[in-house]
Amino acid sequence: SQVVKEETAEKKMKYVVVSGGVVSGLGKGVTASSIGLILKSCGFRVTAIKIDPYLNIDAGTMSPIEHGEVYVLDDGGEVDLDLGNYQRFMDIKLTSENNITTGKVYKHVLEKERKGDYLGKTVQVVPHITDAIQEWIERAARIPVDGQSSPADVCVIELGGTIGDVESMPFINALGQFSYRVGSENFCLIHVSLVPVLNVVGEQASFLSLKLSFSQLACPNNPLEDNVKAKLSQFCQVPMENVVTLYDCPNIWHIPLLLKEQKAHEAILRVLNLTGVAKEPALEEWSLMAKMSDKLHVPVKIAVVGKYTELLDSYLSVHKALLHASVARRKKLVIDWISASDLEQEAKKENPDAYKAAWKLLKGADGILVPGGFGNRGVQGKMLAAKYARENKVPYLGICLGMQLAVIEYARTVLGLQDANSTELDPNTKNPCVVFMPEGSKTHMGGTMRLGSRRTYFQAKDSKSAKL
């Protein structure tokens, strides 16, 4: 009867938390994505949560140059670019609930306080904020993301930022409580930390100071020497076999294979008490893709004309989509990043070398892609790229603003409507060929656009748009 009771009891969710130390940008997102993929290849259903300790409600109002791409989910949520990596690696469809920010948590708690839900108590970081974080994690982890109706088996959580940041403290405290709440057999913490090489003395040094006990260490380095692994094991109370090295690869698709080679999944499965039910990781197809990608040599040149080209993470999903397409066509992707402003007449006077170089790249491209953007800077350059592509029959893809500017350029050049424009760029244009959507706000920037996966109903079935 006890066995029957255990089998009919609600399935316990398993949690794998990926944190990072020393510096930001160590590859926690790719590590979390790779862990999700390798657990999925072991036969488990996976989901993912990204914790961002910043105060913004979401990523929607942040400059891509400062924060990287704003990734848009099917439900219209504007989230951190890491959620795009999770979706690509794990083949899942996440929701805006799967991105937790400090802003979201505080907003939720303060709204409850205003409604009197805390019965007059003094609202504090501990326990009210930390409880809200734990409840949010449990709630988001149970949202089905793979097309099935029941929750996943394992939730991979990436804690953004760097351990030691003031803004991360409530989340670290909450995760410490959470590990006790769900039980040690349902919680595994993996810490990604730099182990720098001090060239003066030729030795690897480690900087680690944590208040959370963790099960595994992932170090983005050259392969670690055994004596360094032993030292890390001793100082961090992590078994030597649980210290893995994630060194630079020709492409990030090799990272799950590195984890598998070093038996990282076995350590995770041991901690989560899943060894008996896990299959051997089935990564043959993934391995073929990673290795085949390395051997591609016939180039395809795509010019990406944007305004945030200082930080290439601004266009991460565009880059990945082009990469997937080129691999499918057995071509080696070469992206020529062009700053839209460099194509404009002003640049010809002020920076003739940049102007000449930009046009040389554009004219050498097999295809031209103009992505989205906001504001007037670079608009003329993007329009010139669309005009060049149209007149020279170069394949052109305009996304968001890139599509709108292709329409405006055609209206001006071919239809002769010299003042054709978008009401976003010129509210007083006499020939608006792009108009504000009814739900678009002219005063608030966050969460007002029509985004995500939506059904479109065509009134005219024989139009080119409907046929496409």
CORUR-V648778 format. One line per field, one symbol per residue. ss: DSSP state (2 for helix, 1 for strand, 0 for the rest). phi: phi as a letter, one per 20 degrees, with the letter a starting at -180 (. if undefined). psi: psi as a letter, one per 40 degrees, with the letter a starting at -180 (. if undefined). Layout:
# CORUR-V648778
ss: ???
phi: ???
psi: ???
This chain:
# CORUR-V648778
ss: 022222220000011111110000000222222222222220000111111100000022200222200111000001110222222222000002221112222222222222200000000022222222222222222000000000000111111000000222222222222222220222111111000011000011000000000001111000000222222222220002221110000002222222222002222222200000000000022222222222200011111111000002222222222222222200011111111222202222220222222222222000111100000000222222222222200011110022222222222220000001110000000011110000000000000000000000000000022220
phi: .ffffffefffefdcddddccmcemeoffffffffgfffffeoeeccbcdddffegfbegdefgfedngeedegenfecffffffgfffelccedffeddcggfffgfffffffenfelnffecgddfffffffffgffffeffcdneedffecdeddefmcfofgfegffffffffffffenffdbcdddecfdfeefgdmcedcccbcddecebdddfbfgfffffffffgffdlcggfeedddegcgbffffgffffgelffffffffeldgfdeefgecfffffffffffefcffcededdcddffcfffcgffffffffffffelcefceeecfgffeeggffeebgfffffffffffeeebccdefrcnefnfffffffffffffdlegccddlgffffffffffffeemegdgaeffebfdgecfecdffgefeeddeemdeecnecfddefdfeffffff
psi: dddddddeihhhhihhhhiiiciifefdddddddddddddeeeihiiihhhheieidaedeihdddeaihhhideehhiidddddddddefihiiddehhidddddddddddddeeeefeihhidheddddddddddddddehhefeieiiidhhhhhhiahhdideedddddddddddddeideehhhhhhihgihhddefihiihhhiehhidihhhgaihiiddddddddddefhideehihgihidieeedddddddefddddddddefeddeiihhgfdddddddddddehehihhhhhhaefedheedfdddddddddddddefihhhhhhhhddeeiddddddgdddddddddddeeidihhhaiiiiehedddddddddddddefhhhhhhbddddddddddddddeegdehaieddgdeheghehihidehhedhdhfeihiahihhhhdheeidddd.
